[in-house]
């Protein structure tokens, strides 16, 4: 998606929103009506100009109630029937309700603009590379878009993305010079790769997180005291040291660490086995036995499950770790597991909540439905004044901190590696590997 398509806005390396295909995205004073002005002279891979009509088509395609796309929850405030084309490069959205997050939502990579009549079997976008070939599970190939709108970019003629079946094969491909860069460098390989003069390690501080998810509507996790006890058995520092090899920071059961409204004032939780035991005793769940479902879908996820089980044992909790294939974790039982794991990239608070912490969202894995919380987030999304919005969001975070269904023990660094001859990759806070996969910026030195 990132190679083929451009979005209206984009997150920069510091996770701030910048304009991309859009020249401007301007709200009315109440954030109910938004005017989007496109850059002139931008063309799709097939030579057709990018127009307001294409943006309308893209938004309606994403929001199609019969077949909503991945970005639909983040764009839920957009009324597809209330979009007005002002001229060929300008459109106006009248939202269902005020929404200050629209520029952020339009920066998500799955909102790439496509032409009217788009056929995914023959993908056409306006991105830095054009489609050449795709073999599912193996590799995809892209060619330089000579008419790309960013001056001089992309710098390479061809990009091939290879899907390796396991991390050993991926690392060996880099070591043997078969590929120029890899994502998800295993922690155990950082030292050996870093010592080679012909290779470079790329490490990014991110807001990415690997939560344990407790269903708040299912015993024993339907009791606040049990959820609180489970948070208190975690030695977060040990998690970061052992699971992430120190390549991350301790978290405090709250996501969106880069959001200006992040509740940094919440008391940092530390392991407290005595208090955890007392809470379980009060809840009538001493000597509790639970199953924790995990899968190797992100670096450190399975390891964190086993370490949590060891830590929980001190409080009399027996945790049976059940490792399944990724397809099983995200299969028919996804969102049904009473106690499981997941992983998320960086998001600011409101957009993360609209993905996973509000009723009806597609990834509400904890089945969190707190009415007061829902009211606060809904109000915040419609509040233009930043100070008022921050106050609302901090109240919402306090509720989630006190009785939510997530255990968030740390934020991971994203680690990749590349040859020393490859330039243009830099740390990026998005949590998406290899500088947000913006391969349009890479180039080779002699």
C-alpha positions in Angstrom: 0.0 0.0 0.0 2.7 2.5 0.9 4.6 1.9 -2.3 1.6 2.2 -4.6 -0.6 4.8 -3.0 -0.5 8.3 -1.6 -2.7 9.6 1.3 -4.0 13.1 1.7 -1.9 13.6 4.8 1.0 11.7 6.3 2.8 11.1 9.6 6.3 12.4 9.6 9.2 10.8 11.5 8.2 12.6 14.7 4.6 11.4 14.4 3.2 14.8 13.5 0.7 15.2 10.6 1.9 16.8 7.4 0.0 17.3 4.1 0.7 14.9 1.2 -1.7 14.8 -1.7 -3.7 17.5 0.0 -2.4 21.0 -0.1 -4.6 21.9 2.8 -7.2 20.3 5.1 -9.2 23.1 6.8 -12.0 22.8 9.3 -14.9 25.1 10.1 -14.8 26.6 13.5 -16.8 23.7 14.9 -14.9 21.0 13.0 -18.1 19.9 11.4 -17.3 21.0 7.8 -13.9 20.3 6.3 -12.5 21.7 3.1 -9.8 19.7 1.3 -7.7 21.3 -1.4 -5.5 19.0 -3.6 -2.1 19.6 -5.1 -2.3 20.4 -8.7 -0.4 18.5 -11.4 -0.5 15.1 -9.6 -1.3 12.1 -11.8 -2.1 8.5 -11.3 0.2 5.7 -12.7 -2.1 5.5 -15.7 -1.6 9.2 -16.5 -5.0 10.4 -15.3 -5.0 13.5 -13.1 -5.8 13.1 -9.4 -9.0 15.1 -8.8 -11.6 15.8 -6.1 -13.8 13.2 -7.8 -11.2 10.5 -7.1 -11.0 11.5 -3.5 -14.8 11.3 -3.2 -14.7 7.8 -4.8 -12.0 6.7 -2.4 -13.8 7.8 0.7 -17.1 6.2 -0.4 -15.3 3.0 -1.3 -13.7 2.9 2.2 -17.0 3.6 3.9 -19.2 1.3 1.7 -21.5 -0.3 4.3 -21.7 -3.5 2.3 -17.9 -3.8 2.2 -16.2 -1.4 4.6 -12.5 -1.2 4.3 -9.8 -1.2 7.0 -9.9 2.6 7.5 -13.7 2.8 7.9 -13.7 3.1 11.7 -11.3 6.0 11.8 -13.4 7.8 9.1 -16.7 6.9 10.7 -17.6 10.6 11.1 -17.5 11.2 7.3 -20.9 11.2 5.7 -20.4 9.7 2.2 -23.6 11.2 1.1 -22.7 14.7 2.2 -19.6 15.4 0.2 -19.6 18.3 -2.2 -17.1 18.8 -5.1 -16.3 22.5 -5.2 -14.0 22.3 -8.2 -11.6 19.8 -9.8 -9.1 20.1 -6.9 -11.4 21.0 -4.0 -14.0 19.1 -2.0 -16.0 19.8 1.1 -17.0 17.2 3.7 -19.9 17.8 6.1 -19.5 15.3 8.8 -22.1 13.4 10.8 -20.7 15.1 13.9 -17.7 17.3 14.5 -14.4 15.4 14.4 -11.0 17.0 15.1 -9.1 13.8 14.2 -9.9 14.0 10.4 -6.3 15.0 9.3 -4.9 12.2 11.5 -7.4 9.6 10.1 -6.5 10.6 6.5 -2.8 10.0 7.3 -3.3 6.3 7.9 -1.7 4.3 5.2 -4.9 2.4 4.4 -6.6 5.6 3.2 -4.5 5.7 -0.1 -6.3 7.6 -2.9 -7.4 5.5 -5.9 -8.9 6.6 -9.2 -12.6 6.3 -10.0 -13.3 2.8 -11.2 -10.4 1.3 -9.3 -9.8 -2.4 -9.8 -7.6 -4.1 -7.1 -6.7 -6.8 -9.6 -4.9 -4.1 -11.6 -3.8 -1.7 -8.9 -3.3 2.0 -9.8 -2.4 4.7 -7.4 -0.3 7.9 -7.4 2.4 6.6 -5.1 6.2 6.5 -5.7 6.2 3.1 -7.4 4.0 1.4 -9.9 2.7 -2.2 -9.7 4.7 -4.9 -11.5 3.9 -8.2 -9.9 2.6 -9.8 -6.7 2.9 -13.5 -5.7 1.0 -13.9 -2.4 3.2 -15.2 0.4 6.4 -14.8 -1.7 7.2 -11.4 -3.1 6.0 -8.2 -4.8 7.8 -6.0 -7.3 7.4 -2.3 -8.0 8.9 0.0 -10.6 9.8 3.7 -10.3 7.0 6.1 -11.0 8.7 8.6 -13.3 5.8 11.1 -12.9 5.8 11.1 -9.1 4.9 14.5 -7.6 7.7 14.7 -5.0 10.8 16.2 -6.8 13.4 13.7 -7.6 11.7 10.8 -5.8 11.9 7.9 -5.7 15.6 7.5 -6.0 15.7 3.8 -7.0 14.4 2.2 -10.1 12.9 -0.9 -8.6 11.7 -2.3 -5.3 11.2 -6.0 -4.5 9.6 -7.0 -1.2 10.3 -10.6 -0.3 8.2 -12.5 2.3 10.4 -14.9 4.3 8.8 -17.8 6.2 10.8 -17.2 9.4 13.2 -14.8 11.0 16.3 -17.1 10.4 15.8 -17.1 6.7 15.2 -13.3 6.7 18.4 -12.6 8.7 20.5 -15.0 6.6 19.3 -13.3 3.4 20.7 -10.0 4.8 24.0 -11.6 5.9 24.5 -13.3 2.6 23.8 -10.1 0.7 20.6 -11.4 -1.0 18.6 -8.4 0.2 19.5 -4.8 1.1 17.3 -4.4 4.2 15.1 -6.4 6.5 12.5 -5.5 9.1 12.0 -7.1 12.5 15.7 -7.9 13.2 15.6 -10.5 16.1 17.0 -9.0 19.3 19.6 -11.8 19.6 21.1 -10.7 16.2 21.5 -7.0 17.0 25.0 -7.3 18.3 26.3 -9.5 15.5 24.8 -7.4 12.8 25.9 -4.2 14.4 29.5 -5.4 14.6 29.7 -5.9 10.8 31.2 -2.9 9.0 29.0 -3.6 5.9 25.7 -3.6 7.8 23.8 -1.1 9.9 21.1 -1.5 12.6 18.1 0.8 12.3 16.4 1.4 15.7 13.3 3.6 16.2 11.7 4.6 19.4 8.0 4.1 18.9 4.6 4.0 20.6 4.1 0.4 19.6 2.8 -1.9 22.3 2.2 -5.6 23.0 -0.8 -5.8 25.3 -2.3 -8.7 27.2 -6.0 -8.5 26.6 -8.6 -9.4 29.3 -12.3 -9.7 28.3 -14.1 -7.5 30.8 -17.4 -9.4 30.2 -16.0 -12.8 30.9 -15.1 -14.5 34.2 -12.8 -14.0 36.0 -12.0 -10.8 34.2 -15.4 -9.3 34.6 -14.3 -8.3 38.1 -12.3 -5.1 38.3 -10.2 -6.5 41.2 -9.0 -9.4 39.1 -7.9 -7.1 36.3 -6.2 -4.9 38.8 -4.4 -7.9 40.3 -3.2 -9.1 37.0 -1.7 -5.6 36.3 0.1 -5.7 39.6 1.8 -9.0 39.1 3.8 -7.6 36.2 7.4 -6.6 36.7 7.5 -4.2 33.8 11.2 -3.5 34.0 12.0 -7.2 33.8 9.6 -7.4 30.8 11.5 -4.6 28.9 14.9 -6.0 29.9 14.2 -9.7 29.0 11.6 -9.6 26.4 12.8 -6.5 24.5 16.5 -6.8 25.5 16.2 -3.3 26.8 15.1 -2.0 23.5 12.0 -0.2 24.7 10.5 1.6 27.7 8.2 0.7 30.6 4.6 1.5 30.0 1.7 2.1 32.5 -1.3 0.4 31.0 -2.1 3.3 28.7 -1.4 3.6 25.0 -0.8 6.7 22.8 2.4 7.8 24.5 3.1 10.5 21.9 -0.3 12.1 22.2 -0.2 15.6 23.8 -3.0 14.5 26.0 -1.2 11.4 27.3 -1.9 10.9 31.0 1.7 11.0 32.2 0.5 12.0 35.7 -1.0 8.5 36.4 1.1 6.8 39.1 3.5 4.4 37.6 2.4 0.8 38.4 5.0 -1.5 39.9 4.9 -5.2 40.8 3.0 -5.6 44.1 2.5 -9.3 44.7 1.0 -8.8 48.2 -1.7 -6.3 46.9 -2.4 -8.6 43.9 -3.0 -11.5 46.3 -5.3 -9.4 48.5 -7.4 -8.3 45.5 -7.8 -11.9 44.3 -8.8 -12.9 47.8 -11.4 -10.2 47.9 -12.7 -11.3 44.5 -12.9 -14.9 45.6 -10.3 -16.0 43.0 -7.4 -17.2 45.1 -5.2 -19.8 43.3 -6.7 -18.8 40.0 -6.0 -20.8 36.8 -6.3 -19.1 33.4 -5.2 -19.8 29.8 -3.3 -17.2 27.9 -3.4 -17.5 24.1 -0.4 -16.2 22.1 1.2 -16.4 18.7 4.5 -15.4 17.1 3.0 -12.3 15.3 5.5 -9.7 16.7 9.0 -9.8 18.2 8.8 -10.6 21.9 5.1 -11.5 22.0 5.4 -15.2 22.9 8.3 -14.5 25.2 6.3 -11.9 27.1 3.5 -14.5 27.6 5.8 -17.0 29.2 7.5 -14.3 31.4 4.1 -13.1 32.5 3.2 -16.7 33.5 6.3 -16.8 35.6 5.6 -13.5 37.3 2.0 -14.3 38.0 2.9 -17.6 39.7 4.2 -15.6 42.7 0.6 -14.4 43.3 -0.8 -17.9 43.1 -2.0 -17.5 39.5 -1.4 -20.4 37.3 -1.2 -19.3 33.6 -1.2 -22.0 30.9 0.3 -20.4 27.8 -1.3 -21.7 24.7 0.7 -20.9 21.6 -1.2 -21.0 18.3 -0.5 -20.1 14.7 -1.1 -16.5 13.8 -4.0 -17.6 11.6 -5.6 -19.1 14.6 -5.1 -16.1 16.9 -6.7 -13.9 14.3 -9.2 -16.5 13.1 -12.8 -17.1 14.1 -12.0 -16.8 17.8 -10.3 -13.4 17.5 -12.1 -11.0 19.8 -13.5 -14.1 21.7 -10.4 -15.2 23.6 -10.9 -14.4 27.4 -7.2 -13.8 27.8 -4.9 -13.3 24.9 -2.3 -11.0 23.3 -2.1 -8.6 20.4 0.3 -5.9 19.0 -0.3 -2.4 17.9 1.7 0.3 16.1 1.7 4.0 17.2 -1.6 5.9 17.3 -2.8 8.9 19.1 -5.5 8.4 21.7 -8.8 9.1 19.9 -7.9 7.1 16.8 -6.7 4.2 18.9 -9.9 4.2 20.9 -12.0 4.2 17.7 -10.1 1.1 16.6 -10.2 -0.9 19.8 -11.6 0.7 22.9 -15.2 1.7 22.0 -18.2 -0.5 21.5 -18.7 -1.6 17.9 -15.1 -0.9 16.9 -13.5 -3.7 14.8 -10.8 -4.7 17.3 -12.4 -4.3 20.7 -10.6 -7.3 22.0 -11.4 -6.5 25.7 -15.1 -5.9 25.1 -14.7 -2.6 26.9 -18.1 -0.7 27.0 -17.8 1.7 29.9 -20.6 4.4 29.3 -18.7 7.2 31.0 -15.6 6.4 29.0 -17.5 6.3 25.8 -19.1 9.7 26.5 -15.8 11.3 27.3 -14.0 10.1 24.1 -17.0 11.0 22.0 -17.1 14.5 23.4 -13.3 14.9 22.9 -13.5 13.9 19.3 -15.9 16.7 18.7 -14.1 19.3 20.8 -12.0 21.9 18.9 -10.5 23.6 21.9 -7.3 21.7 22.7 -7.3 22.4 26.4 -10.9 21.2 26.8 -10.2 18.2 24.6 -7.1 17.3 26.7 -9.1 17.4 29.9 -11.7 15.1 28.5 -9.1 12.6 27.2 -7.3 12.5 30.5 -10.5 11.7 32.3 -11.1 8.9 29.8 -7.6 7.6 30.3 -8.0 7.6 34.0 -11.1 5.4 33.7 -9.2 3.0 31.4 -6.2 3.0 33.7 -8.4 2.2 36.7 -10.6 -0.6 35.2 -9.8 -1.2 31.6 -9.1 -4.6 30.0 -5.5 -4.0 28.8 -2.2 -4.8 30.4 0.3 -2.6 28.7 3.7 -3.3 30.1 6.0 -1.5 27.6 6.5 0.3 24.3 8.9 -1.5 21.9 11.6 -0.1 19.7 11.3 -1.0 16.1 14.5 -2.6 14.9 15.5 -3.4 11.3 18.8 -3.7 9.5 20.3 -2.8 6.1 23.5 -2.7 4.2 25.9 0.2 4.8 25.5 1.2 1.1 21.8 1.9 1.6 20.9 5.4 2.7 17.8 7.4 3.4 16.3 5.2 6.2 16.0 7.0 9.5 14.2 6.4 12.9 10.4 6.8 12.7 8.1 6.9 15.6 5.1 5.3 13.8 6.2 1.8 14.8 5.9 0.7 11.2 9.2 -0.9 10.2 12.0 0.5 8.0 11.2 4.2 8.4 7.4 3.6 7.9 8.3 1.6 4.7 8.9 4.9 2.9 11.2 3.3 0.4 10.8 6.3 -1.9 13.5 8.0 0.2 16.2 5.3 -0.1 19.3 5.5 -2.3 22.7 3.8 -2.7 26.2 5.1 -2.2 29.2 3.6 -3.9 
